[in-house]
Amino acid sequence: MESLPSEIARFILEFRPLFRVEVFDSFIYLFLGLLLGEAKHGTVRASVFAPADYQPQRLSDLFCVHKLSPQAFMAQLVEVVLSYIYPSELPARLFWIADSTQTEKPHSKKVASLGWFHRTKKVDGRGKNLKGHCYVFAAHLYQQTTGKVTNWASVLVGALLYVKGRSIPQSVVELAKQLRLPEGLKNCWIVDRGILCRGLLRGLGEFKQFVIGRMRRNQNVYFAPAQTKTGGRQRSYGEKCRVSELLKRFPDRLRQQEMMLRVWGKQHQVEVYSAEILMRGVWRGRAQRARIIIIVVPGLSLEPWYLLTTDLELDSRKAVEAYDGRYQIEVNFDEVKELGLGHYQGRSGQGVRRWPLFLSAAQTFLKLVATGILPVEMPTLNWDWYKREDTVGQVRRRLIDLCRPPLSRTKEATVTSK
């Protein structure tokens, strides 16, 4: 414990108001066990950081017995992340990513220990279209600068357990509600094609939050109706068109721009077309205004990409760049799985729901250190076969090397006489 950097203690103390005194001690030992790898294959193993009179059972009580509001924990994690990344002031627009760990598959076991309280095995006579289960994570997307290069990075700020009876878009809306995002700013959620739907637009629109997502090419969109001077009932929708036919039927309605985008590992000059459209079925009795963005990569055998954003003030190229950073949450999934996402073996549903929250806090700390936002003095490993020292996995190994106790002690030489 004495060899741990002081930055870890300051980060842990940010969550002190959420726990009682005796419970907070268990959270400290668990957090250290996650960082140093002791809690990956058993949370009780984190008790090695506790004094001799500590009862390891209290670590299990942290998941099952003690009271802890998951909403308050995620909201506190969001506040801590924003205070570290933006120490002076918050930007006018914040980007958030939402995605699930795995897609739905019938009778598939995706999270360890869920079989204790969910019937995940195939049963004779039950329908084959039984929905699976997974975790729905939320991450904050921000930019980091290394030398003269600016890249996207993200940290996990919350998670909900998705089980039968609620769709993934509904879980994303519930996450947006529980994170308690700062008001007065534009919060844009970046989602993939499988999550973007009218229910998501409606749910986030109630909180005055925006969406950037990939559309399906067979979806129908509408243009604003022309103004008529003959009187009568005003039309709500104008001309109708499929998304895949916009470039062919209405090229005059699209605004063309050019930008550089990394595709297949190389920088390519792409063509960006955008237009304001109306969507039907989101709100009762009125249309949903949005902007559709079409990305064409000349010279490559790729179908055009179709993006949708409800933030009409966001430039089309900025929206494309933000969606390009969506893959960062896939990197977060690899990092949090390495910390032990699928290794929790508790028997209570409450413990299964709390486990990803603790892992998100550990992954956030490691990512802030890796991106240089939270500087921590640690030794470098200097591996010949792995040059990078600023990845989450390498930061964790460096931290383990820093806190590893010496295997041998220096002993003074003694003179022996014959």
C-alpha positions as CSV (number, residue, x, y, z in Angstrom):
1,M,0.0,0.0,0.0
2,E,2.9,2.4,0.7
3,S,4.3,2.0,-2.8
4,L,1.1,3.1,-4.5
5,P,1.1,6.5,-6.3
6,S,-0.8,9.2,-4.5
7,E,-2.9,9.8,-7.7
8,I,-4.7,6.6,-7.1
9,A,-5.7,7.7,-3.6
10,R,-7.0,11.0,-4.9
11,F,-9.0,9.3,-7.6
12,I,-10.6,6.8,-5.1
13,L,-11.5,9.6,-2.7
14,E,-13.8,11.1,-5.3
15,F,-16.3,8.3,-4.6
16,R,-16.1,8.7,-0.8
17,P,-19.6,10.4,-0.4
18,L,-21.3,7.3,-1.9
19,F,-20.2,4.8,0.8
20,R,-20.3,4.4,4.5
21,V,-16.9,4.3,6.3
22,E,-16.6,0.6,6.7
23,V,-17.9,0.0,3.1
24,F,-15.5,2.5,1.6
25,D,-12.6,0.4,2.9
26,S,-13.8,-2.6,1.0
27,F,-14.2,-0.5,-2.1
28,I,-10.6,0.7,-1.8
29,Y,-9.3,-2.9,-1.6
30,L,-11.5,-4.0,-4.5
31,F,-10.3,-1.0,-6.7
32,L,-6.7,-1.9,-6.0
33,G,-7.4,-5.5,-6.7
34,L,-8.8,-4.6,-10.1
35,L,-5.9,-2.4,-11.0
36,L,-3.3,-4.9,-10.0
37,G,-5.1,-8.0,-11.3
38,E,-5.8,-9.7,-8.0
39,A,-9.6,-9.4,-8.3
40,K,-9.9,-10.7,-11.9
41,H,-10.5,-14.3,-10.9
42,G,-12.1,-13.7,-7.6
43,T,-13.1,-10.5,-5.7
44,V,-12.1,-12.0,-2.4
45,R,-8.5,-12.1,-3.6
46,A,-8.4,-8.3,-3.3
47,S,-8.2,-8.7,0.5
48,V,-4.5,-9.2,0.1
49,F,-4.3,-5.4,0.3
50,A,-6.2,-5.3,3.6
51,P,-4.7,-5.6,7.1
52,A,-4.6,-8.9,9.0
53,D,-7.8,-8.2,10.9
54,Y,-9.9,-7.6,7.8
55,Q,-12.6,-10.2,7.0
56,P,-12.6,-11.1,3.3
57,Q,-16.4,-11.7,3.5
58,R,-16.9,-8.0,3.5
59,L,-15.8,-7.8,-0.1
60,S,-18.7,-10.1,-1.0
61,D,-21.0,-7.9,1.1
62,L,-20.0,-4.9,-1.0
63,F,-21.8,-6.5,-4.0
64,C,-24.8,-8.1,-2.2
65,V,-25.5,-6.5,1.2
66,H,-24.4,-2.9,1.4
67,K,-26.5,-0.2,-0.2
68,L,-25.1,1.6,-3.2
69,S,-27.0,3.6,-5.7
70,P,-25.9,2.7,-9.2
71,Q,-27.3,6.0,-10.6
72,A,-25.3,8.0,-8.0
73,F,-22.1,6.0,-8.8
74,M,-22.4,6.6,-12.6
75,A,-23.3,10.2,-12.1
76,Q,-20.2,10.7,-9.8
77,L,-18.0,8.9,-12.4
78,V,-19.2,11.3,-15.1
79,E,-18.5,14.3,-12.9
80,V,-15.0,13.0,-12.1
81,V,-14.2,12.2,-15.8
82,L,-15.3,15.7,-17.0
83,S,-13.4,17.4,-14.2
84,Y,-10.2,15.6,-15.2
85,I,-10.5,16.0,-19.0
86,Y,-11.8,19.6,-19.0
87,P,-10.2,21.2,-15.9
88,S,-10.9,24.8,-17.0
89,E,-14.4,24.7,-18.6
90,L,-16.6,22.3,-20.4
91,P,-17.0,22.6,-24.2
92,A,-20.2,23.6,-25.8
93,R,-20.8,20.0,-27.1
94,L,-20.0,16.7,-25.5
95,F,-20.0,13.3,-27.3
96,W,-21.1,10.1,-25.7
97,I,-21.0,6.5,-27.2
98,A,-23.5,3.8,-26.4
99,D,-23.1,0.1,-27.5
100,S,-23.7,-3.4,-26.2
101,T,-21.0,-6.0,-25.5
102,Q,-22.7,-8.6,-27.7
103,T,-25.7,-8.9,-30.0
104,E,-28.8,-11.0,-29.2
105,K,-28.5,-14.7,-29.7
106,P,-31.1,-17.3,-28.5
107,H,-30.0,-19.4,-25.5
108,S,-26.5,-17.8,-25.3
109,K,-24.7,-17.2,-22.1
110,K,-22.8,-14.0,-22.4
111,V,-22.2,-12.9,-18.9
112,A,-20.8,-15.1,-16.2
113,S,-23.1,-16.2,-13.3
114,L,-26.3,-15.0,-15.0
115,G,-27.5,-18.5,-15.0
116,W,-28.1,-18.3,-11.3
117,F,-31.1,-15.9,-11.6
118,H,-32.0,-16.0,-15.4
119,R,-33.0,-19.1,-17.2
120,T,-30.5,-19.0,-20.1
121,K,-30.5,-22.7,-21.0
122,K,-32.7,-24.2,-23.7
123,V,-35.9,-25.7,-22.4
124,D,-38.2,-28.0,-24.4
125,G,-41.4,-26.3,-25.5
126,R,-40.0,-22.8,-25.2
127,G,-39.8,-20.6,-28.3
128,K,-36.5,-20.4,-30.2
129,N,-36.6,-16.6,-30.4
130,L,-35.7,-16.1,-26.8
131,K,-33.7,-13.0,-26.4
132,G,-30.2,-13.1,-24.9
133,H,-28.6,-10.8,-22.4
134,C,-25.5,-8.5,-22.3
135,Y,-24.2,-5.3,-20.9
136,V,-25.1,-1.9,-22.4
137,F,-22.2,0.5,-21.8
138,A,-21.9,4.3,-22.1
139,A,-18.6,6.0,-22.8
140,H,-17.4,9.6,-23.1
141,L,-15.6,10.4,-26.4
142,Y,-12.9,13.0,-26.2
143,Q,-9.8,14.0,-28.2
144,Q,-6.2,13.6,-27.1
145,T,-3.1,15.2,-28.6
146,T,0.2,13.3,-28.8
147,G,2.9,15.6,-30.3
148,K,1.2,17.0,-33.5
149,V,-1.3,14.2,-33.9
150,T,-4.8,14.4,-32.4
151,N,-6.7,11.2,-32.0
152,W,-10.0,10.1,-30.4
153,A,-10.1,8.3,-27.0
154,S,-13.0,7.3,-24.7
155,V,-13.6,6.1,-21.2
156,L,-16.5,4.0,-19.8
157,V,-18.8,5.9,-17.5
158,G,-21.7,3.5,-16.9
159,A,-23.4,0.2,-17.7
160,L,-26.8,-1.5,-17.5
161,L,-27.6,-5.1,-17.6
162,Y,-29.8,-5.9,-20.7
163,V,-32.0,-8.9,-20.2
164,K,-35.3,-10.2,-21.6
165,G,-38.1,-7.7,-21.7
166,R,-36.3,-4.4,-22.6
167,S,-34.7,-3.4,-25.8
168,I,-31.1,-2.1,-26.1
169,P,-32.3,1.4,-27.3
170,Q,-34.5,1.6,-24.2
171,S,-31.4,0.8,-22.1
172,V,-29.5,3.6,-23.8
173,V,-32.3,6.1,-23.0
174,E,-32.2,4.8,-19.4
175,L,-28.5,5.3,-19.2
176,A,-28.8,8.9,-20.5
177,K,-31.3,9.5,-17.7
178,Q,-29.2,8.0,-14.9
179,L,-25.8,9.6,-16.0
180,R,-27.2,13.1,-15.1
181,L,-25.3,14.8,-17.9
182,P,-24.5,18.5,-17.5
183,E,-27.4,20.8,-18.5
184,G,-27.0,23.8,-20.7
185,L,-24.7,21.9,-23.1
186,K,-25.3,19.8,-26.2
187,N,-24.9,16.1,-25.5
188,C,-24.7,14.0,-28.6
189,W,-25.0,10.3,-28.5
190,I,-23.2,8.2,-31.1
191,V,-24.7,4.8,-31.8
192,D,-24.4,2.1,-34.5
193,R,-27.0,1.1,-37.0
194,G,-28.5,-1.7,-34.8
195,I,-29.4,0.8,-32.0
196,L,-30.6,3.8,-34.1
197,C,-34.4,3.8,-34.1
198,R,-37.4,6.0,-33.7
199,G,-37.7,5.0,-30.0
200,L,-34.2,6.2,-29.3
201,L,-34.8,9.5,-31.0
202,R,-38.0,10.0,-29.1
203,G,-36.4,9.1,-25.7
204,L,-33.3,11.2,-26.0
205,G,-35.3,14.1,-27.6
206,E,-37.3,14.3,-24.3
207,F,-34.1,15.2,-22.5
208,K,-33.1,17.6,-25.3
209,Q,-30.1,15.4,-26.3
210,F,-29.0,14.6,-29.8
211,V,-28.1,11.5,-31.8
212,I,-25.5,10.7,-34.4
213,G,-26.0,7.2,-35.9
214,R,-25.8,5.2,-39.0
215,M,-29.0,4.7,-41.0
216,R,-30.3,1.7,-43.0
217,R,-30.3,2.3,-46.7
218,N,-33.9,1.1,-47.2
219,Q,-35.3,3.7,-44.8
220,N,-37.7,6.4,-46.1
221,V,-37.1,10.1,-45.5
222,Y,-39.1,13.2,-46.4
223,F,-38.2,16.7,-47.4
224,A,-39.9,19.8,-46.1
225,P,-43.1,20.7,-48.0
226,A,-43.3,23.6,-50.4
227,Q,-45.2,26.7,-49.1
228,T,-48.6,27.1,-50.9
229,K,-50.5,30.3,-51.2
230,T,-53.8,28.9,-52.2
231,G,-54.9,28.2,-48.7
232,G,-56.3,25.0,-47.3
233,R,-54.6,22.5,-45.0
234,Q,-50.8,22.8,-44.7
235,R,-48.9,19.7,-45.7
236,S,-46.6,18.2,-43.0
237,Y,-44.3,16.3,-45.4
238,G,-42.9,16.9,-48.8
239,E,-41.4,14.5,-51.3
240,K,-40.6,11.0,-50.2
241,C,-37.4,9.1,-51.0
242,R,-35.4,6.1,-49.9
243,V,-32.1,6.8,-48.4
244,S,-30.2,4.8,-51.0
245,E,-31.8,6.8,-53.9
246,L,-31.1,10.3,-52.6
247,L,-27.9,10.8,-54.7
248,K,-29.7,9.7,-57.8
249,R,-33.0,11.4,-57.5
250,F,-32.3,14.6,-55.6
251,P,-28.6,15.7,-56.3
252,D,-29.7,19.3,-56.3
253,R,-31.0,19.2,-52.7
254,L,-27.6,17.9,-51.4
255,R,-24.8,20.0,-50.3
256,Q,-21.4,18.6,-51.3
257,Q,-18.2,18.9,-49.2
258,E,-14.8,17.2,-49.2
259,M,-12.7,16.0,-46.3
260,M,-9.9,13.5,-45.4
261,L,-10.9,10.3,-43.7
262,R,-9.0,7.2,-42.6
263,V,-10.4,4.2,-44.5
264,W,-8.9,0.8,-44.4
265,G,-5.8,2.1,-42.6
266,K,-5.0,4.9,-45.1
267,Q,-6.1,8.5,-45.5
268,H,-8.5,9.0,-48.4
269,Q,-10.3,12.1,-49.7
270,V,-14.0,11.4,-49.4
271,E,-17.1,13.2,-50.6
272,V,-19.7,14.3,-48.1
273,Y,-23.2,15.1,-49.1
274,S,-25.8,16.5,-46.6
275,A,-29.3,17.7,-46.5
276,E,-32.0,18.5,-44.0
277,I,-34.8,16.0,-44.0
278,L,-38.0,15.1,-42.0
279,M,-38.6,11.8,-40.3
280,R,-42.1,10.3,-39.8
281,G,-43.3,8.3,-36.8
282,V,-41.0,9.7,-34.1
283,W,-43.5,12.2,-32.6
284,R,-47.3,12.1,-32.8
285,G,-48.6,14.7,-35.1
286,R,-45.3,16.4,-36.0
287,A,-42.2,15.6,-37.9
288,Q,-38.7,15.0,-36.6
289,R,-36.2,17.4,-38.2
290,A,-32.7,15.9,-38.8
291,R,-29.8,16.0,-41.2
292,I,-28.8,13.1,-43.4
293,I,-25.1,12.7,-44.3
294,I,-23.9,10.5,-47.2
295,I,-20.2,9.6,-47.4
296,V,-18.8,8.4,-50.7
297,V,-15.2,7.1,-51.0
298,P,-14.0,7.5,-54.6
299,G,-11.7,4.8,-55.9
300,L,-12.7,2.1,-53.4
301,S,-15.4,-0.6,-53.9
302,L,-17.4,0.5,-50.9
303,E,-21.1,1.3,-50.7
304,P,-21.9,4.8,-49.5
305,W,-22.4,5.3,-45.7
306,Y,-25.5,7.0,-44.5
307,L,-25.4,8.9,-41.2
308,L,-28.2,10.7,-39.4
309,T,-27.8,13.5,-36.9
310,T,-30.5,15.4,-35.0
311,D,-28.1,18.2,-34.1
312,L,-28.8,20.6,-37.0
313,E,-26.1,23.1,-35.9
314,L,-23.3,20.5,-36.1
315,D,-21.3,20.7,-39.2
316,S,-21.5,17.6,-41.4
317,R,-17.7,17.0,-41.4
318,K,-17.6,17.3,-37.6
319,A,-20.4,14.7,-37.4
320,V,-18.4,12.3,-39.7
321,E,-15.3,12.8,-37.6
322,A,-17.2,12.2,-34.4
323,Y,-18.8,9.0,-35.8
324,D,-15.4,7.9,-36.9
325,G,-14.4,7.8,-33.2
326,R,-17.3,5.4,-32.3
327,Y,-15.0,2.4,-32.7
328,Q,-13.2,3.6,-29.5
329,I,-15.9,1.9,-27.4
330,E,-14.8,-1.4,-29.0
331,V,-11.3,-0.8,-27.6
332,N,-12.9,-0.1,-24.2
333,F,-14.7,-3.4,-24.3
334,D,-11.4,-5.2,-24.9
335,E,-9.8,-3.3,-22.0
336,V,-12.7,-4.0,-19.6
337,K,-12.8,-7.7,-20.5
338,E,-9.2,-7.9,-19.7
339,L,-10.0,-6.5,-16.3
340,G,-12.5,-9.3,-15.7
341,L,-15.9,-8.4,-17.1
342,G,-16.9,-12.0,-17.7
343,H,-15.2,-13.5,-14.6
344,Y,-17.6,-12.4,-11.8
345,Q,-19.1,-15.5,-10.2
346,G,-21.6,-14.0,-7.7
347,R,-25.0,-15.5,-7.2
348,S,-27.1,-12.3,-6.9
349,G,-28.4,-10.1,-9.6
350,Q,-27.4,-7.0,-7.6
351,G,-23.8,-8.1,-7.7
352,V,-23.9,-8.8,-11.5
353,R,-25.2,-5.2,-12.0
354,R,-22.6,-3.6,-9.8
355,W,-19.6,-5.5,-11.2
356,P,-19.4,-3.5,-14.5
357,L,-19.6,-0.2,-12.6
358,F,-16.5,-1.0,-10.6
359,L,-14.7,-2.1,-13.7
360,S,-15.7,1.1,-15.5
361,A,-14.1,3.1,-12.7
362,A,-10.9,1.1,-12.9
363,Q,-10.8,1.3,-16.7
364,T,-11.4,5.1,-16.5
365,F,-8.4,5.6,-14.2
366,L,-6.1,3.5,-16.4
367,K,-7.2,5.3,-19.6
368,L,-6.7,8.8,-18.0
369,V,-3.2,7.7,-17.1
370,A,-2.6,6.2,-20.6
371,T,-3.7,9.4,-22.4
372,G,-1.6,11.7,-20.2
373,I,-4.6,13.5,-18.5
374,L,-3.7,12.0,-15.1
375,P,0.1,12.0,-14.9
376,V,1.5,9.2,-12.7
377,E,5.2,8.5,-12.3
378,M,5.8,4.8,-13.1
379,P,8.8,2.8,-14.4
380,T,8.9,2.0,-18.1
381,L,9.2,-1.7,-19.1
382,N,11.3,-1.0,-22.3
383,W,10.2,-4.2,-24.1
384,D,11.9,-4.7,-27.4
385,W,8.9,-6.4,-29.0
386,Y,6.3,-3.8,-27.7
387,K,7.4,-0.2,-28.0
388,R,4.3,1.5,-26.7
389,E,4.1,2.5,-23.1
390,D,0.8,4.5,-23.2
391,T,-1.8,1.7,-23.7
392,V,-4.2,0.7,-20.9
393,G,-2.7,-2.8,-20.7
394,Q,0.9,-1.5,-20.6
395,V,0.0,1.1,-18.0
396,R,-1.5,-1.7,-15.9
397,R,1.7,-3.8,-16.2
398,R,3.8,-0.8,-15.3
399,L,1.6,-0.2,-12.2
400,I,2.0,-3.8,-11.2
401,D,5.8,-3.6,-11.7
402,L,5.8,-0.4,-9.5
403,C,3.8,-2.0,-6.7
404,R,5.5,-5.5,-6.8
405,P,7.3,-6.2,-3.5
406,P,11.0,-7.1,-3.8
407,L,11.6,-10.8,-3.9
408,S,14.9,-10.7,-2.1
409,R,16.4,-8.4,0.6
410,T,19.9,-7.0,0.7
411,K,22.0,-8.6,3.3
412,E,25.2,-7.3,4.7
413,A,28.3,-9.4,4.0
414,T,29.8,-11.0,7.1
415,V,33.4,-12.2,7.4
416,T,33.8,-15.8,8.3
417,S,37.0,-17.1,9.9
418,K,38.3,-20.6,9.5
